[in-house]
Amino acid sequence: MKTKKIGFIGGGNMANSLISGLIASGHLAQQIWVSDADQEKLSSLATSMNINTSASNDALIAEVDVVVLAVKPQVISAVIKSSIDGFNQSGALIVSIAAGINQQSLRKWLGADKAIVRCMPNTPALVQTGATGLHANNNVSEEQHNLAENIMRSVGILVWVESEAELDAVTAVSGSGPAYFFLLMEAMEKSALELGLSPSTAQLLIEQTALGAARIALESTESPGALRKRVTSPGGTTEQAIKTFEKGGFIDLVKQAMQAANDRSISLSNELGAE
């Protein structure tokens, strides 16, 4: 896999993170290509990572074994259509990390015979702690399946879903999920200030607590519910806080919020694929 040529159309933050992760995992920089309209961005990538760069998407497509579509969802249709001859002549695997662009739209623009893997990464991928959901169409070979997995695993953990519809749920859980935790941290910080802590103390305590809780959950075989009960002593301070959350409808509110995110993911796919 480390000898396969991987090309990124779009040299933004997520592409940067994936490239860094691939190189850190042993993939040869000389086997990585990036194309982008921003020449300054290309020069920076070439200098900092010693990879191949091109202002031409067509030249990149002709060179590589896998094309990662790392452009904004709003322009992906135009990008594909402008290079459709190159895509038609290429047998490369297409990996899309464009949020909200479903396989039906990609097949419509690229052709029904293309091997396509659609991915839903999240922003912690930018610091190599991402969580990504993937779905492959029936044209993806076992080797291509492994190649897509190798690319996305370079920035964190991944899960394959059997149905593409599950990616809307992945979006609601891990795609949008970091913002949920940031919101809770933000609320905790405001309350901590009202309780008398300094901003720096409150921020440090909350960030480290979030990190510690996540690490315990990752390393434990117990469910989050079981872990919560273990740290909630009867009659103690934690129990009072949990009861207050529950009285305020916290569980139901989370359910409503995630359903709203799931529904919006579906509607965005319909809107973005309407071209």
C-alpha positions as CSV (number, residue, x, y, z in Angstrom):
1,M,0.0,0.0,0.0
2,K,2.9,2.4,0.7
3,T,3.9,2.3,-2.9
4,K,0.5,3.3,-4.2
5,K,0.2,6.8,-5.6
6,I,-2.3,8.9,-3.8
7,G,-3.6,12.2,-5.1
8,F,-5.5,15.0,-3.3
9,I,-7.7,17.4,-5.2
10,G,-7.7,20.3,-2.8
11,G,-4.9,21.2,-0.4
12,G,-6.9,22.4,2.6
13,N,-6.6,21.5,6.3
14,M,-8.1,18.0,6.0
15,A,-5.8,17.1,3.1
16,N,-2.9,18.5,5.0
17,S,-3.8,16.3,8.0
18,L,-4.2,13.2,5.9
19,I,-0.9,13.8,4.1
20,S,0.9,14.3,7.4
21,G,-0.6,11.2,8.8
22,L,0.3,9.1,5.8
23,I,3.9,10.3,5.8
24,A,4.1,9.7,9.6
25,S,2.8,6.1,9.1
26,G,5.5,5.4,6.5
27,H,4.0,6.3,3.2
28,L,6.5,7.7,0.8
29,A,6.1,11.5,0.2
30,Q,7.2,11.0,-3.4
31,Q,4.1,8.9,-3.9
32,I,1.7,11.7,-2.8
33,W,0.3,14.3,-5.1
34,V,-1.8,17.5,-4.5
35,S,-3.5,19.8,-6.9
36,D,-5.0,23.1,-6.0
37,A,-5.7,26.5,-7.6
38,D,-3.8,28.3,-4.9
39,Q,-0.1,28.3,-6.0
40,E,1.1,29.6,-2.7
41,K,-0.6,26.7,-0.9
42,L,1.1,24.3,-3.3
43,S,4.5,25.8,-2.8
44,S,4.1,25.6,0.9
45,L,3.1,21.9,0.7
46,A,6.0,21.1,-1.6
47,T,8.5,22.8,0.7
48,S,7.2,21.5,4.0
49,M,6.3,17.9,3.0
50,N,8.4,17.2,-0.1
51,I,5.4,16.0,-2.0
52,N,4.4,16.4,-5.7
53,T,2.2,19.3,-6.5
54,S,0.3,20.4,-9.6
55,A,-2.1,23.2,-10.6
56,S,-3.8,20.7,-12.9
57,N,-6.4,18.2,-11.6
58,D,-6.1,16.3,-14.9
59,A,-2.4,15.8,-14.5
60,L,-2.9,14.5,-11.0
61,I,-5.7,12.1,-12.0
62,A,-3.6,10.6,-14.8
63,E,-0.7,9.9,-12.3
64,V,-2.3,8.3,-9.3
65,D,-4.0,5.1,-8.1
66,V,-6.4,6.9,-5.8
67,V,-8.0,10.3,-6.0
68,V,-9.1,11.9,-2.7
69,L,-11.7,14.6,-3.3
70,A,-10.9,17.1,-0.6
71,V,-12.7,20.2,-1.9
72,K,-15.6,22.0,-0.5
73,P,-19.0,20.3,-1.1
74,Q,-20.3,23.3,-2.9
75,V,-17.7,23.1,-5.7
76,I,-17.2,19.3,-6.0
77,S,-19.7,19.0,-8.9
78,A,-17.8,21.7,-10.9
79,V,-14.4,20.2,-10.1
80,I,-15.5,16.7,-11.3
81,K,-17.2,18.0,-14.4
82,S,-14.2,20.1,-15.4
83,S,-12.0,17.0,-15.3
84,I,-14.5,14.4,-16.5
85,D,-12.3,13.2,-19.4
86,G,-9.5,12.5,-17.0
87,F,-11.8,10.6,-14.7
88,N,-13.3,8.6,-17.6
89,Q,-9.8,7.5,-18.6
90,S,-8.7,6.7,-15.1
91,G,-9.2,3.4,-13.1
92,A,-8.3,5.2,-9.9
93,L,-10.3,4.7,-6.7
94,I,-12.3,7.8,-5.8
95,V,-12.3,8.7,-2.1
96,S,-14.6,11.5,-1.2
97,I,-14.3,13.4,2.1
98,A,-16.8,16.1,1.0
99,A,-19.5,16.3,3.6
100,G,-23.1,15.9,2.4
101,I,-22.2,14.5,-1.1
102,N,-23.8,11.1,-1.4
103,Q,-22.8,8.2,-3.6
104,Q,-25.8,8.8,-5.9
105,S,-24.5,12.2,-6.7
106,L,-20.9,11.0,-7.2
107,R,-22.1,8.2,-9.5
108,K,-24.1,10.8,-11.5
109,W,-21.1,13.0,-12.0
110,L,-18.4,10.4,-12.3
111,G,-20.2,7.4,-13.9
112,A,-21.7,4.2,-12.6
113,D,-18.6,2.1,-13.1
114,K,-16.3,4.1,-10.8
115,A,-15.0,2.6,-7.5
116,I,-16.1,5.1,-4.9
117,V,-15.6,5.2,-1.1
118,R,-17.4,8.0,0.7
119,C,-16.0,9.1,4.1
120,M,-17.3,11.1,6.9
121,P,-14.3,12.3,9.0
122,N,-14.5,14.8,11.8
123,T,-12.3,17.8,12.8
124,P,-10.2,15.9,15.4
125,A,-8.6,14.3,12.4
126,L,-6.7,17.6,12.1
127,V,-4.7,16.4,15.2
128,Q,-4.6,12.7,14.3
129,T,-7.4,11.8,16.7
130,G,-10.3,11.6,14.2
131,A,-13.2,9.3,13.9
132,T,-14.3,8.4,10.4
133,G,-17.2,6.5,9.0
134,L,-16.7,4.9,5.5
135,H,-19.0,3.3,2.9
136,A,-17.8,1.6,-0.3
137,N,-19.8,1.0,-3.4
138,N,-19.9,-2.5,-5.1
139,N,-17.1,-1.5,-7.6
140,V,-14.5,-1.2,-4.8
141,S,-12.0,-4.1,-4.8
142,E,-10.5,-5.6,-1.7
143,E,-7.2,-3.9,-2.4
144,Q,-8.9,-0.6,-2.9
145,H,-10.9,-1.2,0.3
146,N,-7.7,-1.6,2.2
147,L,-6.1,1.4,0.5
148,A,-9.0,3.7,1.6
149,E,-8.8,2.2,5.1
150,N,-5.0,2.9,5.2
151,I,-5.6,6.5,4.2
152,M,-8.2,7.3,6.8
153,R,-6.6,5.3,9.6
154,S,-3.6,7.7,9.3
155,V,-5.6,10.3,11.2
156,G,-7.5,8.2,13.7
157,I,-10.0,5.4,14.1
158,L,-12.5,4.3,11.5
159,V,-15.7,2.3,11.0
160,W,-17.2,0.8,7.9
161,V,-21.0,1.0,7.6
162,E,-23.0,-1.4,5.5
163,S,-25.6,1.1,4.4
164,E,-24.7,4.6,3.1
165,A,-27.7,5.9,5.0
166,E,-25.8,5.2,8.2
167,L,-23.4,7.9,7.3
168,D,-26.1,10.4,8.2
169,A,-26.1,8.9,11.7
170,V,-22.3,9.0,11.7
171,T,-22.5,12.7,10.9
172,A,-24.9,13.3,13.8
173,V,-22.6,11.3,16.2
174,S,-19.0,11.9,15.4
175,G,-19.1,14.4,12.5
176,S,-21.0,17.1,14.5
177,G,-20.1,15.5,17.9
178,P,-17.0,17.6,18.7
179,A,-19.2,20.7,18.8
180,Y,-21.4,19.1,21.4
181,F,-18.5,18.5,23.7
182,F,-17.2,22.0,23.1
183,L,-20.7,23.4,24.0
184,L,-20.7,21.4,27.3
185,M,-17.1,22.7,28.0
186,E,-18.2,26.2,27.2
187,A,-21.1,26.0,29.6
188,M,-19.0,24.5,32.3
189,E,-16.4,27.2,31.9
190,K,-19.0,30.0,32.3
191,S,-20.4,28.3,35.4
192,A,-16.8,27.8,36.8
193,L,-16.2,31.5,36.5
194,E,-19.4,32.3,38.4
195,L,-18.2,29.9,41.1
196,G,-15.1,32.0,41.6
197,L,-12.4,30.3,39.5
198,S,-10.1,32.3,37.3
199,P,-10.5,31.8,33.5
200,S,-7.1,30.1,33.1
201,T,-7.8,27.7,36.0
202,A,-11.3,26.9,34.8
203,Q,-10.2,26.2,31.2
204,L,-7.3,24.0,32.3
205,L,-9.4,21.9,34.7
206,I,-12.2,21.5,32.2
207,E,-10.0,20.5,29.2
208,Q,-8.0,18.0,31.3
209,T,-11.2,16.6,32.7
210,A,-12.7,16.1,29.2
211,L,-9.5,14.4,28.1
212,G,-9.3,12.2,31.1
213,A,-13.0,11.1,30.8
214,A,-12.5,10.2,27.1
215,R,-9.4,8.2,27.9
216,I,-11.1,6.2,30.6
217,A,-14.0,5.5,28.2
218,L,-11.6,4.4,25.4
219,E,-9.6,2.1,27.7
220,S,-12.5,0.6,29.6
221,T,-14.7,-2.3,28.5
222,E,-17.6,-0.8,30.5
223,S,-20.4,1.3,29.0
224,P,-20.5,5.1,29.6
225,G,-23.5,4.5,31.8
226,A,-21.6,2.0,34.0
227,L,-18.7,4.4,34.2
228,R,-20.9,7.3,35.2
229,K,-22.5,5.2,38.0
230,R,-19.1,4.2,39.2
231,V,-18.0,7.8,39.8
232,T,-21.4,8.9,41.2
233,S,-21.4,8.3,44.9
234,P,-24.9,8.2,46.6
235,G,-25.7,11.4,48.3
236,G,-22.5,13.1,46.9
237,T,-21.8,16.2,44.8
238,T,-21.8,14.3,41.5
239,E,-25.2,12.8,42.1
240,Q,-26.7,16.2,42.7
241,A,-25.3,17.5,39.4
242,I,-26.5,14.4,37.5
243,K,-30.0,14.7,39.0
244,T,-30.1,18.3,38.0
245,F,-29.1,17.4,34.4
246,E,-31.8,14.7,34.3
247,K,-34.5,16.9,35.8
248,G,-33.8,19.5,33.0
249,G,-34.4,16.8,30.3
250,F,-30.7,16.4,29.3
251,I,-31.1,12.9,27.8
252,D,-34.1,13.8,25.7
253,L,-32.5,17.1,24.6
254,V,-29.4,15.2,23.3
255,K,-31.7,12.8,21.5
256,Q,-33.5,15.7,19.8
257,A,-30.3,17.5,18.9
258,M,-28.8,14.4,17.3
259,Q,-32.0,13.7,15.4
260,A,-31.9,17.2,14.1
261,A,-28.3,16.8,12.9
262,N,-29.2,13.5,11.2
263,D,-32.2,15.1,9.4
264,R,-30.1,18.0,8.3
265,S,-27.5,15.7,6.9
266,I,-30.1,14.0,4.8
267,S,-31.5,17.3,3.5
268,L,-28.1,18.7,2.7
269,S,-27.3,15.6,0.7
270,N,-30.4,16.2,-1.3
271,E,-29.6,19.9,-1.8
272,L,-26.0,19.5,-2.8
273,G,-26.7,16.6,-5.1
274,A,-29.4,18.4,-7.0
275,E,-27.1,19.8,-9.7
